Amino acid sequence: MVTKTAPVTRPPRRGWKSLLYNQKAAPYLFILPFILTLGVFWIAPLVQSFIMSTQEILYGDATFVATKNYEKMFRDRVFWQALFNSLRYMVCTLLILVPFPLLFAVLINSKIGSPRIKAFFKSAMFIPALTTVVVAGIVFRLMFSETETAMFNQIVEFLGFGPVKWLKGDMTGLLALLTVAAWRWAGVNTMYFLAGLQAIPSDYYEAASIDGAGPVRRFLHITLPNIKPTMVYVITISVYGGLAMFVESFILHAGNDSPMNYGLTIVGYLYRKGIEENDMGFASAVGVVLLVLVMVINLIQLTATGTFKKEDKR
């Protein structure tokens, strides 16, 4: 005769282990490190910046001045010039660092060409991102030097033009900054787009080829719609990178004082006011305006691309 034994019941867990096995509390416990990090290193400094932007801070003594820093900033002509320089740089980087990396990624992902050459091309394009900005800036400063022996002056001399003072002009200085940006970030964006392209099922392209769709139609109706999330991400980080650019200009111009403020960016203006002139309240106001500007541009971009639209459930 077989006797049934009663199931062994385990005693209830106590202490912190009970939280880990609690279906309601465990998710919040696992995201707690992220919440603490976000609060300590992002939300708290952000709130403090808002508070400091309404104060006049001199040698540790803070005095409430309401919107005086903002009024002073909006009346400053240099602020508007720095803002214009950053916005212009951001727009130009978007025109360079979005379509061309996408084209490179499509070519690498295509069946045309040797796999070894493609692998070498991917490695060569990604190497600049591993180089420090300071080293790259010094090298490009020498390349854009106004001497006749500088690399780019030798190129224009070969084309029949005289030496150019690249870093002392407005458009030529912008060209130098865009050259550094394209050299440094084109490979990174290409890798982003390549990852997005490789996530597209090949069945889509095979079905389109059977229906008679050419390369252009396949790109417009298959590649672009399916790579939209990657496109939105690249545009978002490019907007932030364009407005937050500072080190490249600082190194190229060997300081924050470029001729006629041609190379002054909004972050460089913040650095000038906060660090060089020791006006932390005014610099905090500049930082708040920059944060609002970045958020507004990205919200417009995300809304225009339909990122916030909910999918229809059928």
VENURMO-V389204 format. One record per pair of residues at least 24 apart in sequence whose ideal C-beta (glycine too) atoms are under 10 Angstrom apart, sorted by the first residue. I is the first residue (numbers start at 0). GAP is how many residues later the second one is. D is the distance in whole Angstrom. If there is no record, write none. Layout:
I:GAP:D + I:GAP:D
This chain:
44:242:10 + 45:241:9 + 45:242:9 + 45:245:8 + 47:236:8 + 48:231:10 + 48:234:9 + 48:235:5 + 48:236:9 + 48:237:10 + 48:238:5 + 48:239:6 + 48:242:8 + 49:234:8 + 49:235:9 + 49:237:9 + 49:238:6 + 49:241:9 + 50:230:10 + 50:233:8 + 51:222:10 + 51:228:6 + 51:229:6 + 51:230:9 + 51:231:8 + 51:232:4 + 51:233:8 + 51:235:9 + 51:236:9 + 52:227:10 + 52:228:6 + 52:229:8 + 52:230:9 + 52:231:4 + 52:232:4 + 52:233:8 + 52:234:8 + 52:235:5 + 52:236:9 + 53:227:8 + 53:230:9 + 53:231:8 + 53:234:10 + 54:225:8 + 54:226:5 + 54:227:10 + 54:229:8 + 54:230:10 + 55:223:8 + 55:224:9 + 55:225:5 + 55:226:8 + 56:217:10 + 56:221:9 + 56:222:8 + 56:223:5 + 56:224:5 + 56:225:9 + 56:226:9 + 56:227:8 + 57:220:8 + 57:221:8 + 57:222:9 + 57:223:9 + 58:219:8 + 59:220:10 + 61:218:9 + 61:219:8 + 62:218:9 + 63:217:10 + 64:216:7 + 64:217:10 + 66:218:9 + 67:213:9 + 67:214:9 + 67:217:9 + 68:204:9 + 68:210:8 + 68:212:5 + 68:213:5 + 68:214:9 + 68:215:7 + 68:216:4 + 68:217:9 + 68:219:9 + 69:212:9 + 69:215:5 + 69:216:9 + 69:218:8 + 69:219:8 + 70:214:9 + 71:201:10 + 71:207:10 + 71:209:10 + 71:210:7 + 71:213:8 + 72:196:9 + 72:200:9 + 72:209:7 + 72:210:10 + 72:212:6 + 72:213:6 + 72:215:10 + 72:216:7 + 73:211:10 + 73:215:9 + 75:193:9 + 75:197:9 + 75:206:9 + 75:210:10 + 76:184:9 + 77:183:6 + 77:186:7 + 77:191:7 + 77:194:8 + 77:195:10 + 78:185:10 + 78:187:8 + 78:190:6 + 78:191:10 + 78:194:9 + 78:203:10 + 78:206:10 + 78:207:7 + 78:210:9 + 79:189:10 + 80:179:9 + 80:180:5 + 80:181:9 + 80:183:7 + 80:185:10 + 80:188:9 + 81:179:7 + 81:181:10 + 81:182:5 + 81:183:6 + 81:184:5 + 81:185:9 + 81:186:7 + 81:187:4 + 81:188:9 + 81:190:9 + 81:204:9 + 82:160:9 + 82:181:10 + 82:182:9 + 82:183:5 + 82:186:8 + 82:203:9 + 82:206:8 + 82:207:9 + 82:210:8 + 83:180:10 + 83:182:9 + 84:85:9 + 84:88:9 + 84:89:8 + 84:92:9 + 84:160:9 + 84:164:9 + 84:173:9 + 84:176:8 + 84:177:7 + 84:178:7 + 84:179:6 + 84:180:6 + 84:181:8 + 84:183:9 + 84:184:9 + 85:156:7 + 85:157:5 + 85:158:8 + 85:159:7 + 85:160:9 + 85:163:10 + 85:178:9 + 85:179:5 + 85:180:4 + 85:181:8 + 85:182:9 + 85:183:9 + 85:204:8 + 85:207:9 + 86:155:8 + 86:156:7 + 86:178:10 + 86:179:8 + 86:206:9 + 86:210:9 + 87:82:10 + 87:86:7 + 87:89:10 + 87:154:9 + 88:85:7 + 88:88:6 + 88:89:7 + 88:92:8 + 88:152:10 + 88:153:5 + 88:154:8 + 88:156:6 + 88:159:9 + 88:160:9 + 88:174:10 + 88:176:7 + 88:177:10 + 89:148:8 + 89:149:6 + 89:150:9 + 89:151:8 + 89:152:3 + 89:153:5 + 89:154:9 + 89:155:8 + 89:175:10 + 89:176:10 + 89:203:10 + 89:204:10 + 89:207:8 + 90:148:10 + 90:151:8 + 91:82:7 + 91:83:9 + 91:85:9 + 91:86:5 + 91:89:8 + 91:90:10 + 91:150:8 + 92:84:9 + 92:85:7 + 92:88:5 + 92:89:8 + 92:92:8 + 92:145:6 + 92:146:9 + 92:148:7 + 92:149:5 + 92:150:10 + 92:152:8 + 93:140:9 + 93:141:7 + 93:144:5 + 93:145:7 + 93:147:10 + 93:148:7 + 93:207:10 + 94:83:9 + 94:143:10 + 95:82:6 + 95:83:10 + 95:85:7 + 95:86:5 + 95:89:9 + 95:90:8 + 95:93:10 + 95:142:9 + 96:81:9 + 96:84:7 + 96:85:7 + 96:87:10 + 96:88:6 + 96:89:6 + 96:91:9 + 96:92:5 + 96:93:10 + 96:137:8 + 96:138:9 + 96:140:10 + 96:141:6 + 96:144:8 + 96:145:9 + 97:91:7 + 97:95:9 + 97:133:7 + 97:136:6 + 97:137:6 + 97:140:7 + 99:82:8 + 99:86:6 + 99:89:8 + 99:90:8 + 100:24:9 + 100:81:10 + 100:84:8 + 100:85:5 + 100:86:8 + 100:87:8 + 100:88:4 + 100:89:4 + 100:90:8 + 100:91:8 + 100:92:6 + 100:93:9 + 100:133:8 + 100:137:10 + 101:87:8 + 101:88:8 + 101:90:9 + 101:91:5 + 101:92:10 + 101:94:9 + 101:95:9 + 101:117:10 + 101:121:9 + 101:122:9 + 101:125:8 + 101:128:9 + 101:129:8 + 101:132:8 + 102:87:9 + 102:90:9 + 103:82:7 + 103:83:8 + 103:85:9 + 103:86:5 + 103:87:10 + 103:89:8 + 103:90:8 + 104:84:8 + 104:85:5 + 104:86:8 + 104:87:8 + 104:88:4 + 104:89:4 + 104:90:9 + 104:91:8 + 104:92:6 + 104:93:9 + 104:118:10 + 104:122:9 + 104:125:9 + 105:84:10 + 105:87:8 + 105:88:9 + 105:91:7 + 105:109:9 + 105:113:7 + 105:117:7 + 105:121:9 + 106:83:10 + 107:82:7 + 107:83:10 + 107:85:9 + 107:86:6 + 107:89:8 + 107:90:10 + 108:84:9 + 108:85:6 + 108:86:10 + 108:87:10 + 108:88:4 + 108:89:7 + 108:91:9 + 108:114:9 + 109:87:9 + 109:105:9 + 117:76:10 + 120:66:9 + 120:69:9 + 121:65:8 + 121:68:8 + 121:69:7 + 121:72:7 + 122:64:9 + 123:63:8 + 124:58:10 + 124:61:6 + 124:62:3 + 124:63:8 + 124:64:10 + 124:65:6 + 124:66:8 + 125:60:10 + 125:61:4 + 125:62:7 + 125:64:8 + 125:65:6 + 126:60:7 + 127:52:9 + 127:54:9 + 127:55:5 + 127:56:5 + 127:57:8 + 127:58:8 + 127:59:6 + 127:60:8 + 128:54:10 + 128:55:6 + 128:56:7 + 128:57:9 + 128:58:6 + 128:59:5 + 128:60:10 + 128:62:9 + 129:54:10 + 129:57:10 + 130:52:9 + 130:53:7 + 131:115:9 + 131:119:10 + 132:47:8 + 132:51:8 + 132:112:10 + 132:113:10 + 132:114:5 + 132:115:6 + 132:117:9 + 132:118:7 + 133:113:7 + 133:114:10 + 133:116:9 + 133:117:6 + 134:116:9 + 135:44:7 + 135:47:7 + 135:48:6 + 135:111:10 + 135:112:8 + 135:115:8 + 135:116:10 + 136:40:10 + 136:43:7 + 136:47:10 + 136:110:7 + 136:111:6 + 136:112:9 + 136:113:8 + 136:114:3 + 136:115:6 + 136:116:9 + 136:117:9 + 137:113:6 + 137:114:9 + 137:116:9 + 138:41:9 + 138:44:10 + 138:112:10 + 139:26:10 + 139:27:10 + 139:36:7 + 139:37:9 + 139:39:7 + 139:40:5 + 139:43:8 + 139:44:10 + 139:108:8 + 139:111:8 + 139:112:6 + 140:25:9 + 140:26:7 + 140:35:8 + 140:39:10 + 140:110:7 + 140:111:5 + 140:112:8 + 140:113:7 + 142:33:9 + 142:36:9 + 142:37:10 + 143:28:8 + 143:29:9 + 143:31:9 + 143:32:5 + 143:33:10 + 143:35:8 + 143:36:9 + 143:108:7 + 145:26:10 + 151:24:8 + 151:27:9 + 164:94:9 + 165:86:9 + 166:82:10 + 166:85:6 + 166:86:6 + 166:87:9 + 166:91:7 + 166:92:8 + 166:95:8 + 166:96:7 + 167:85:9 + 167:90:8 + 167:91:5 + 167:92:9 + 167:94:8 + 167:95:10 + 168:90:8 + 168:91:9 + 168:93:7 + 169:88:10 + 169:89:9 + 169:90:7 + 169:91:10 + 169:92:5 + 169:93:9 + 170:91:9 + 171:90:9 + 172:76:8 + 172:79:8 + 172:80:8 + 172:85:7 + 172:86:8 + 172:87:10 + 172:89:5 + 172:90:5 + 173:88:8 + 173:89:8 + 175:72:9 + 175:73:9 + 175:76:6 + 175:77:9 + 175:87:9 + 176:68:7 + 176:71:6 + 176:72:6 + 176:75:7 + 176:76:10 + 176:85:10 + 176:86:7 + 176:88:9 + 177:70:10 + 178:73:10 + 179:65:9 + 179:68:5 + 179:69:9 + 179:71:9 + 179:72:7 + 180:57:9 + 180:60:8 + 180:61:8 + 180:64:8 + 180:67:7 + 183:57:10 + 183:64:8 + 184:49:10 + 184:52:9 + 184:53:8 + 184:56:7 + 187:46:9 + 187:49:9 + 188:41:9 + 188:44:10 + 188:45:5 + 188:46:10 + 188:48:9 + 188:49:8 + 189:44:10 + 191:35:10 + 191:38:6 + 191:39:9 + 191:41:7 + 191:42:5 + 191:45:9 + 192:30:10 + 192:34:7 + 192:37:6 + 192:38:8 + 192:40:10 + 192:41:7 + 193:36:9 + 194:32:10 + 194:35:7 + 195:27:9 + 195:30:8 + 195:31:4 + 195:32:9 + 195:33:7 + 195:34:3 + 195:35:8 + 195:37:9 + 195:38:9 + 196:26:7 + 196:29:8 + 196:30:6 + 196:33:8 + 198:27:8 + 198:28:9 + 198:30:9 + 198:31:8 + 199:25:10 + 199:26:5 + 199:27:7 + 200:25:9 + 227:77:7 + 227:78:8 + 227:79:9 + 228:76:9 + 228:78:8 + 230:74:8 + 231:66:10 + 231:69:8 + 231:70:7 + 231:72:10 + 231:73:5 + 231:74:9 + 231:75:6 + 232:74:10 + 234:62:10 + 234:63:8 + 234:66:6 + 234:67:9 + 234:70:8 + 235:58:10 + 235:61:9 + 235:62:6 + 235:65:7 + 235:66:7 + 235:69:10 + 235:71:9 + 236:61:10 + 237:63:10 + 238:54:10 + 238:55:7 + 238:58:5 + 238:59:6 + 238:61:10 + 238:62:7 + 239:54:6 + 239:55:10 + 239:57:9 + 239:58:7 + 241:52:10 + 241:55:10 + 242:24:8 + 242:47:7 + 242:48:10 + 242:50:7 + 242:51:6 + 242:54:8 + 242:55:10 + 243:46:8 + 243:50:8 + 245:24:8 + 245:25:7 + 264:25:10 + 265:24:6 + 265:27:8
